[in-house]
């Protein structure tokens, strides 16, 4: 099913037994976090809090908090479906024959069918709140953890526009609420929002910003996806849904926003204004420290008449964001394989919070092949901030943690097989000596050749013969098990 908006998604989840309504009054300060955290840790359902203390809008949380709900959100039976669909579209070669040209025409038509569609009237603009009264104070923004600097908007789709090209970008960056009409804007150094902000700062111009909340789950997910710069997230969401995202011009700024959103927060950032943002209990399971960030000024908020406030919490994994990141891991494997075709599979363990550890299996063809892959990944987009990369042969299931640890501890000579480097790290890596920069380690856990410094023959791994395995399989019930 394709969900045009959050209301349709909520209805589907409830019918599928994946959502629980909470009708008693709950506090957005810490209490909702504790409830949602318990559900996250026990693979519980999505939660719709209908009575948030002090607010009239209901709050949805944990909507993406399982593999199954991520599949529902992305309209697929398995994440591999979208991965294969993406792979089919990125492997297009220039047409050589008439038949190939005809096929290319159909492909181009498919692209045209997912381009954003402009509309004049939109559900997200049914109600308007301006600076004559409450704006951010109308929203049940969560205070998540005891030492957070305040309430934080945790599931925002932050939309900015490149001042040179006019191309929009949608990303997801937490927002520390300061008061009724200002928040922090947590743009990390390697994000597209920062790239746009730096351009406005160099121009000495105020930067229009819009924040969308809710709407189609595909749009929310697309804002988290590691798309190349200037690739429209609305198009990617349309690709996921096989249907265009309807967009409408914001009321007070020149930015196009998703028409089916629950809330649209419009405003601007002054490049010369900064303020302390944080601390914040982050997805690493630790607090990220307070630091200076730009200030977002709200000029108005529009919303649907039946708006639902979407939120998430982050902390010690597993939590809701882990499943969103797992979807990215699966969906974008074809993109990585296009650049590094020797890669068979990749696993980003939840415990590594997706930027601290990558397990990779390869079709090893030559001595030093694992080193080549490690260094190539460190030069590849967001993989550049991965702290540990371990490379294995292609005969391993990277999701079998017992076998992974066994091979890691038995195939590696620390003096020979470790690569130490320095470079960019994720801004949330608190172990690094400096913010955004520190040490990295690559691990070659493949079978070694003599050219790689193996002074003796690599031993054969113990495996039972297929003949005996088949015999035991056939007689299993005879054994009385």
N, C-alpha and C positions, 0 to 999 in steps of 0.2 A: 504494500500500500504506500502511496505517496502522500506525505503529510504536508499540506500547504502551510500549516501553522501549528502552534503548540497545543491548541485546544483539540485538534484532531489527533495529535500524538498521545495526549493524555487519555482521550477516549479509547484509543486502541490499546494502550498499556493496561487500562483498567479491565477491558474485555478479555485481555490475554492473561489476567491474573498477575500482572507485573507492577501494579500500583496499589498503594494503600492510602486511603484518606485519613487524616488525623483531624478530628473535629474539635477536640479540647483546645483551650488556649495554651499557646506555647510562646516562650520568650525568644526573640531573635538574638539576644545577647547570650551566647554560649550554649543555651539549652538545645536549640535546634542542631548545633554542631555535635553535641554528645549523642543525640538520637541518631543523626545521620551517620556518624562514625561507627556506631554499633551495627547499623544496617550494612555499611560498606564492608566491615570486617567479617560479616556472616553471610555475604551474598544475598542480602535482603532486597526487597522491592524498592521501586521509586516511591517517594513520599510527597503527598500533596497536603500541606498544612493549610487548613481552611480558616483558621482563627489565630493569626499572628498578633500578639499583644501590641496594641497601639496602632495597628494598621488595618486598612480595609481590603488590601489586595492579598489573595492567597499566594503561597510560596511553594514552588516545585523544586525538589532536590533529589539527587541520586538517579535522575532519569537516564543517565548513560552508564550506570554503575554495574554492568555485567556484560559479558560477551554477547548474550542474547539480545539485550536491549540496544547495544551498539548496532547489531545487525538489523533490528527493527528500525532504528533511527536512520540507517543508511539504505533502507529498502532492499535488503538482500537476504538470502538464505545463509550465506557465509561471506566473510570478508574477502575470501579468495575470488568471489564472483566479480567484485569491483576491481580487484587487482588484475584479473584476467582481461576485463573490459578496458582498463587503463593501458595494459600492455599491448592490446590489439590496436589501440589508437596512437601510441607513441612509436610503434615500429613501422609506421607508414614509410615506404620508399617512393621515390619519384616514379610516376607511371611510365612504362616503356611501350605498352601495347594499347590498342583500342579498348580491350577488355579491362585492363588496369585503369585506364582513364575513366571508364564508366564507373568502376568501383570507387575511384577517387571522388567522383561527383557525388555519389551517395554519402561518402564520408564527410564531405564538405557540407552537405545538406544536414547531416546529423549535428555538425557544429552549429550551423545556423539555427537549428531547432532548440539549442540550449542557451543562446545568447539572452541576457537579461531583457525583460520586456517592460517598457515604461508605461505607467498608468497615471491618470490624473487624480483619481480618488483612491484612498487606501485605508484599510482598517486601522493601521497604526496611527492615523491622524484624526480619529473620531472624537478624542477628548484632548484638550490643550491646557497645560498648566504653565503660567508665565511667572515672571519675577515679582508679580504683585502679591503672591501668596506662597504657600509651601510648594517646593519642587522635589528636591532630593528627600526632603522630610516626609514625602508621601510614600516613599518606597521602603519596604521592610528589609533594609540592607543589614546583613549579618555582621555581628562581632563574633569572630570564629573561635579564637583561642585567648586564654587569660592575659597574655602579655602583648597582644596585638595593639598597635597604635590607635585603633579605633575601628569603626565599621568599614568593611570592604565590599565593593561590588566585585564578585568573583567569576561571573560568567558573561563579561561584556564583549560585544563585537565592536571594536574600536575602528572607525572608518576615517581615513585621511586621504588627501589628494596631493599628488606630486605637483608642485607649482610650475614645473617646466613642461611636463608632458600632459598634465591633466588626468593621468591615470590614477584611479582609486586603489586603495589597499584596505583590506579588512584583517585585523589581527586581534589577538586576545591578550590583554594586559590588565592585571588587577588595578583597582582604583580605590584609593584610600579616601573615604568621605571625611572632609574637614568640617563642612557646615551645610546649610540648605542649598548653596549654589556653587560650591567648589569641591574638587577632589584632586588628589595626586594623579599623575599619569606615569605609570611605571614602564617606561620605554627602555628596555635593555639595549646595550650597545650594538647588538647584531641584528636588530629587528628593523623591518621596513618602516615602522612608525618613527623610529629614531632617524632613519635616512631622510624621510620627509621633513621631520622637525629641524634637522641640521640645515636643510636647504632654506627653509623659512627664516631660520636664525641668521644665515648669511645674507639673506635679502633684507633683513630687518623688518619683516612683515609678521603680522598676527596670523595664526594658523587656525583655520576652521577645522573643527573635529565634531564627529557625530558618534554616539554610542547607541547601538541597537541591542535590545534584550529580548530573548525569546524568538518567536516565529518558527520557521521551518527548522527542524533539527539538523538538516543537511547544511543550512547556512551557518548555524552555530559551529558545527564540526569544521566546515571549510575555513573558518577564521583561525582554527588551531593548526591547520595543515601546513607543512613546510614547502609551500609552493615557491617556484622561482620568482624573483622580483618582477613586478609589473604583470604577473599573471592574475587575472581577475578572479577573486574568490567566488563571486556570484556565478561566473561561468562554471567553475568547478562544482559548485552546489547544484547547478542545472545539470551537469554531467552525471552527478550521483543520482538525481531524481529523474533523469531523462525528461526534464521539463524546465522551461525557463523560470528563473526567479523574477517575480514582478517587483519593480522598483518605482519609487516616487521621489520627487525632489523634496528635501527637508524644508521646513517652514522658514527658518531664519538664516540658513547657510546654504551655499551652493554645492551640496553633496547629495548624491542619490542613495536612498536607503531602502532596505527590504520592506515592501509594502505590508507584509503579513506579520511584522514584528509586534510584540506585545507592548514594548516601550521604545521610544526614540528620545534620547537625551542629546540636545543640540547645544553647541557652545564653541569655545575657542581656547587656544593656548597662546599666551604671550611668551615669545622666546626669551625675554629678559627676566621672567619671573620664575623663581624656584622656591621650593619649600621642603621641609623635612617630611619624608614619606616613610611609613613603617614605625616600628618593626612589624613583621607579619609571619605567622606560623605557616611555613611553606611546604611544598610537596616533597621536599627532602626529608621531612620529619623534624626539622630544626627551624628555629626562627631565623629569617633573614633580617639583617640589621637595618636600622633606620638610615636613610641617606637622602641627599637632595635630588629632587625630581621636578619636572615642569608641573605647573598648576593648570587644571582644566576648569574653566568658568562656564557654568550652565546658563544658557539664555532662555531656554524653554524645554518642556518635556511634553511629548504627545504620546497617546496610548490608545489601545483598543478599549471598547466599553467592557469587554469580558477579559481584560488583561490578567495574566498570571505572571508573578515575578519569578524568574528562573535563577537558581543559585547553585553553587557547588561549594564543597570545602576540600581543602588539601591538607596533607599531613603524612604521618608514617604510612607507607603503603601496606596493603592494597587499599586504594580509595578510588572514587569515581574517575578522576583524571587518568588513572592507570589504564583503564579500558579505552579511553579516547586515544591515548598514546599507543596502545596495542593495535588499534585500528590503523593508525598511521604507519606503524611498523609493517603491517601486512600490505596495506594499499600501495605503499611507495617502494616496495621491493623491485617492481619492474623498472622504475626509474634508475635505481642503483645498479641493477643488472645491465641496463643499457650502457652505462659507463664502465662497469666492471663485470663483464659477462662470466668471468670465472667464479663469481660468487654463486653458491648453490642456495644458501639460506642465511638468515640473520635472526638473532634473538636478542632483544634488549630486556634483560631481566627487570621485573618490577622493583626489586630491591635496589637496583642501580639507578632508579628514578630516571631512566632513559637517556641521561647524558653522562653517566659515570661509567657504564660498562656496555660493551657490544660483543656478543659471541657470533663468530662468523665461520661458516663452512665453505670450503672452496674445492674446485676441481684442480688439484695441484699438478702442474705440468713441468715445472723446472725448479732448480735449486734457487732459494731466495724468493719463491713466489709468495709466500706468506708475508714477507717483509714488504714486498711491492704493494700488496693489498692494504696492509696496515698504513703505510705512508700515503697511499692514494685516498683512503677514507679520511685521514686527518686533513686532507686538502679539499674535502667535499662538503660544502654548505654547512648545515648544522652538525654534521658528523665531525667537524673540525674541533668541537669542544668536548669530544668523547675522551674520558680520562684513561680508561682501560679498554684495549681491543685485543681479544684472544681469537686466534685463527686455528681451525681444526680441518682435518680431512673431510671428504664428502660423505663418508660412511658413518656419520654420527647424527643422532637426533638431538638437536640443540635444546629441545624442551625437556629432555631426559636429564635432569640436573645431576643425578647420581653418576651417570656415564660421563657427563661433561667434567665433573670434578675429578673422576677417576683418570680420564685422559689428560686433564690439565696437570695433575700431580705426578703422572707417570711418564708423560711424553716430553717434559720440559727439563732441560738443564739450565738453571738460572744464569750461569756465566755465558752460555752460548746463545740462548733462545729469547733473551729479553732485550727489548729496544727501549731506551729511555730518551725522551724528548721534552721539549718545552714549547708552550704555545698557548693559544686562547683556550680558556675553560668557561664553562657555564657560569654566569654571574652568581648563581646560588651555591656554588661549590665553596663551602666554608673551610675546607681543609687546605686550600691553596694559600701560599704565602702572601699573594697579592690578589686583589679583586680582578677577576676575568683573566688571570694569567697564572700558569703554574706548570708543574711537571706532569708527564704522561708516560704510560707504559704500554708497549705492544708485546704480545706473547705469541710465539710461534709454537703451537701445540700439535703441529703436523708431524708425520713420520719424516725422519731426516735422512738426507743423502750424505755420501762422503764429502761432496763439495761443500756441504754446509757445516763441516767439522765433525761429522760422525765417524770416529776412527774404527768402527767395527760394524758388522751387519746388524740392521734393525731386526729385532725379534718378530716372529710370527705371532699374531694375536690368537688366543685360544678360541676355537669355534668348533662346535659339534658338526659332524658330517650331515649333509642334507638327508642321506639315506636313513640314518638313525633317528633324526628328528621326525621324518615322515612316519617311521615305524612306531615311535612312541605316541605320536599324535593319533595314529590309527588305533592303537591298543589302550588308549588312555582310560577308557571306562572299565576295561578289564582289570586294571590295577586297583580298582575299588575307590578311586578318588572322586 
